[in-house]
């Protein structure tokens, strides 16, 4: 009985009919004539019928052979279509790309890059999961996760994208009331705002030449999202720290001012996570290329020269 495992026999059969000879099929398939003959014999045994009438001068299809040839032709066409589709997928990104990121990085980094990505590659569809939940990438079928901080040890592939400082900033109206500020300790009596994930009472700062200072801030307000912390800073609720990429435009526009020039709270890593060591698909590779180009442009994702 013929089964799916007999596909290679159909390939040999189709070649014999196409070349109208066993020798021609052997040349095309780079097999010996005896191997071709043996495989046709095996196929006829599987089908329980003679498929070819052989003479010294020609090979002619039987009625059953014509039916088998029609199937063999459909199988070859299906494999050809699959090969073309796979080749296209290797050259042109296609399919669904699921990207997990944070609520802060979604609007400022991933959203703009995805917009350009889907415009560049119209056969790709992207889904962004922008929240602060740590998801199981395999269970959620996530292709790529973009995060800030120190990645946890795991079997995932980790790729560092950038290292971002967290400078000390405040709204101009608040900075004016504080007077000259050159070191973090000068802010010991100032009101502070912070992210609620920061639970340590003492903040440790890094300064020029490796200098270090500690401060126990007077926290007047906190929020569980970076965007809300930024809003508190912009409206003068207190002094605070955030990664450089969230502050750059506001510093440039004068909506925030940098306090204690040359001092930062810490540096955070912007990194990408991928779920396995298998070669990434074309869509993921193309998106990573575009993402790295965005991060490497030297704008908000690169620390200014004055940072230590």
Buried (B, 14 or more C-beta within 10 A) or exposed (E): EBEEEBEEBBBBBBBBBBBEBBEBBBBBBEBEBEBBBBBBEBBBEBBEBEBBEBEEEEBEBBEBBEBBBEEBBEBBEEEEEEEEEEEEBEEBBBEEBBBBBBBBBBEBBBEEBBEEBBEEBEEBEBEBBBEBEEEEBEEEEBBBBBBBEEBEEEEBBBBEBBBBBBBBBBBEEBBEEBEEBEBBEBBEEBBBBBBEEBEEEEBEBBBEEEEEBEBEBEBBBBBEBBBBBBEBBBEBBBBBBBBBBBBBEBBEEEBBBBBBBBBBBEBBBBBBBBBEEEEBBBBBEBBBEBBBEBBEEEEBBBBEEEBB
